């Protein structure tokens, strides 16, 4: 019969791809999004790809009466909370925005969930909560040490939902994403160019002439080519991990953290080379100094999610990059 999933942030990058995955798995989806960063068009495209209508309620999650009323109307089996602001640099410049839109919104949502007795919650968190320590295989039991307001607010969201679990017995899965990249293989859905300042979107901006040479921050790391290594995971794999969590969160006793990544590291230079190969053009770079707070190596340990949710990533780096290049050529970034 499938489940009814209330999805926050369904108009965004991860959220819209998750709509498709949920519909493909036979579930019903109701999106709540304030459309401050997301796009109604992304929901419409996702609904077409999934072959089902997807209702949207335009609500700010900090409006407690509105979100509480909506949960009562939708009566979801699972609340999947993906909505968040996600720019590290913006969070440093405007921490108050992140306190409100990430921390306060999650706290309000937790109260609304509790008011209606929903017992299954899945939360989109981030691997950046581990901080600046370099590691090839972060474990979910490792200490957290957020370096910026964005990471701190996502960890605060975990704490708010853990407290909900302790109060009510709700089953909670905190899903810590590593570096999300790529686009839907149809070419119909992806990350809009104005949404991110991460490495791959910057390289895609170069492809369409919106940006000059990319600055590589640090070329003297203790890595094979001297540049930072990250764990890149395809957005469709992220979406399938969230579906797996929705389907199995009831098996969790209390709350549980899961890393979501490939377990494979890719350096900055390797990513530049992969994009250049996929696009068939050179991408100039400039060597720059390290950025404060950047770890040289950040790769997910992914054994827990494989053992407990039966999930593993399926996209390799060339497939991730090819999907992103295909999307960038179909959907130019807005001016």
C-alpha positions, -999 to 999 in steps of 0.1 A, spaced: 0 0 0 29 24 6 33 51 32 23 87 33 54 108 37 54 144 47 85 158 31 99 192 42 120 210 17 107 191 -13 113 220 -36 151 219 -31 179 199 -46 179 168 -24 141 171 -17 130 171 -53 151 140 -61 137 123 -31 102 129 -43 110 108 -74 125 80 -53 96 79 -29 71 78 -58 91 51 -76 90 31 -44 52 33 -42 48 59 -15 26 90 -13 43 124 -9 30 157 5 56 185 3 58 214 27 82 242 16 83 279 21 98 284 -14 124 308 0 152 288 -17 134 259 -34 115 261 -67 79 250 -74 92 239 -108 114 213 -91 84 197 -75 65 197 -108 94 181 -126 98 154 -99 61 147 -100 62 141 -137 92 118 -134 75 99 -106 42 97 -125 20 110 -96 6 143 -84 25 158 -54 6 183 -33 25 213 -20 17 233 11 36 266 12 43 270 49 72 284 70 82 257 94 86 283 121 48 289 119 39 264 146 1 266 142 3 261 105 27 231 105 8 215 134 -25 218 115 -9 204 83 4 173 101 -30 167 114 -45 170 80 -19 149 62 -17 123 89 17 110 77 33 77 85 67 93 83 80 129 85 110 133 63 128 166 72 151 178 45 144 216 46 174 237 55 197 265 45 230 250 35 256 276 27 286 276 50 297 311 40 263 325 44 259 309 78 291 327 89 279 360 76 243 356 88 242 331 116 208 344 127 192 331 95 205 296 102 194 297 138 159 305 127 156 284 95 175 253 107 175 251 145 142 269 153 123 253 124 134 218 135 125 225 171 90 237 161 86 208 138 94 184 166 67 199 187 42 196 159 52 160 154 47 153 191 13 170 191 0 144 166 18 114 178 39 107 147 64 80 156 86 79 125 110 107 117 139 109 92 162 139 93 187 152 67 219 161 86 255 165 74 289 149 77 303 184 84 292 179 121 325 159 125 345 191 122 381 196 109 396 163 119 409 144 89 396 109 86 393 81 61 362 64 74 343 86 100 322 65 123 288 75 136 303 71 171 331 97 165 329 130 184 313 160 167 329 194 165 310 217 141 332 245 127 306 269 114 270 279 121 256 257 93 270 225 108 261 236 143 225 242 134 223 208 117 237 191 148 212 211 169 185 196 147 197 162 156 196 170 192 160 184 190 148 152 173 168 130 197 149 148 225 116 141 208 125 104 206 134 104 243 101 121 252 77 101 230 95 69 219 96 81 183 119 63 159 144 88 145 171 83 118 196 111 115 212 109 81 246 126 78 252 133 41 287 138 28 293 157 -4 261 156 -25 266 159 -63 250 149 -96 216 151 -112 187 128 -122 198 106 -151 169 118 -172 184 152 -174 151 167 -162 161 174 -126 192 187 -109 208 214 -88 202 249 -100 234 269 -105 226 296 -80 220 271 -52 256 260 -43 292 272 -39 305 236 -37 333 223 -60 313 205 -87 287 234 -92 317 258 -95 332 236 -122 299 235 -140 298 273 -139 331 272 -157 317 250 -184 289 275 -192 313 305 -190 300 320 -158 333 316 -139 370 319 -147 398 297 -134 389 277 -102 411 284 -71 422 252 -54 425 259 -17 456 240 -6 479 219 -27 502 208 1 479 184 20 492 149 29 473 133 1 485 116 -31 482 148 -53 484 174 -24 447 185 -27 418 178 -3 399 145 -5 362 143 -1 335 116 -3 312 126 -31 278 108 -33 252 111 -60 220 129 -52 199 99 -64 219 77 -40 211 102 -12 174 99 -22 174 61 -21 191 62 13 163 85 26 137 61 12 154 32 29 154 51 61 117 59 58 109 23 52 130 9 81 130 37 107 104 18 127 131 -8 134 152 17 152 151 17 190 151 54 198 173 76 176 202 65 153 229 82 132 238 70 97 266 83 75 255 86 39 284 84 15 304 60 -8 333 54 15 356 64 -14 376 96 -14 381 119 -45 407 147 -45 400 182 -59 423 176 -88 407 143 -96 373 159 -96 385 187 -120 400 160 -143 367 140 -142 346 171 -152 371 181 -179 370 146 -194 332 144 -193 328 178 -209 356 174 -234 372 207 -225 400 221 -203 392 236 -170 419 260 -158 428 261 -121 448 284 -98 467 271 -68 458 289 -36 464 287 2 445 264 25 413 276 39 410 277 77 390 248 90 393 226 59 402 190 67 426 174 43 406 141 42 369 135 49 355 102 39 324 84 54 325 51 71 294 34 56 292 0 73 264 8 97 240 20 69 248 -11 49 242 -34 78 211 -18 93 193 -1 64 206 -24 36 218 6 16 249 12 -4 258 38 -30 255 28 -66 269 57 -87 307 59 -93 325 92 -100 322 92 -138 285 86 -136 281 114 -110 300 138 -131 283 129 -164 248 134 -149 258 168 -136 273 179 -169 242 167 -187 220 188 -164 242 219 -167 239 218 -204 202 214 -204 194 239 -177 216 270 -177 221 286 -144 198 317 -140 214 351 -146 
